[in-house]
Amino acid sequence: MQRPKAAVREAVLSAAARVFCAKGFDAATMPEIARAAGTATGNLYRYFPSKAALYEAVLPRSFVAQVEAMLKRRVDAYGTPRHTEALDALLAFAFAHRDRAVLLLGSHAKIRPQVVEHLVHLALSATGRDDADPLLRFALGQLYDNLLVSTLRAVTAFTEEAQARGAIEQLTRYHLGGLERLLA
């Protein structure tokens, strides 16, 4: 009996991230992931007992916590000199883990509404408001959801990090202008 190999496991994780990104969890199949990884479907189950376990391995809680912490630093840095530093760290991380970042926050992501709500809460807290105004919360939610979607599109549309960074900086300026007017 062959022992599981780290290279095969990594190939499966990488392929799963790509397939989950493209199709979402529900539409992705284990045979499709196996083909993308260059292995047999049965072999997947030697590494991961189920599609849910594979998904959790692609997006472990530690990864999600790391993204949440970076987003918090970004929101907390709003209006300070640390703002650019926080953006740089977040973008470097997104490029280093492109498929996983898109999977976490993209159109098939089940967690994105929670991330958006978290960002709304952080924005209100960072500005000294704990506003229960449903209209403001709705507007902030739309702003953050659109910013996440647009940022992910820039990360996937440009192969050159500098181009994506430029597009994201423009999106951020637009977002911050709207945020400032909304919270004024």
C-alpha positions, 0 to 999 in steps of 0.5 A: 500500500502506498503512503500518502505523499505531500506533493499529491496532497498539495496538488489536490488542495491546489486543484480543489481551490481552483475548481471550488473557485470556478464552480462553488462548493455545491457544483464542484465534484470530487471526480472533477477535482481529481482530474484537475489534480492529475489523480484518481477520484478514489485517491482523493479519499485517501487524503480527505474523507469527504468534499466538505473535509477537502473544502475545510482543508483548502480554507482552514479556520486559521486562513479565515482568521488571518484574512479577518485580522488583515481586514480589521487592520485595514479598517482600523487604519482608515484615515491614518498613515498605516492605511497604505501599509495595511493595504499592501499587506492585504494585497500581498497576501491575496496575491500569494493565496489568490485562489483561496482568497477568491474562494473565501470572498468570491461569488460562491463564498458562503462567508462573504455576507458575514465578512461584509457584516463584519466590515460594516461593524468595524467601520461603524466602530472605527468612526465611533458609531454603533449605528443601528440605522438600517438604511446606513447599514444597508448602504455600508453593506453594499459599499463593502460588498461591491469593494470586495467583488471589485477587488477580487476581480482586479486580483483575478483580471490582472496577472501583473501584481502592479496592475492589480494594485493600481486598479485596487488603489483606484477602487479604494480611493473611490470607496473611501470617498463614498464612505467619508460622505456616507459617515459624515 
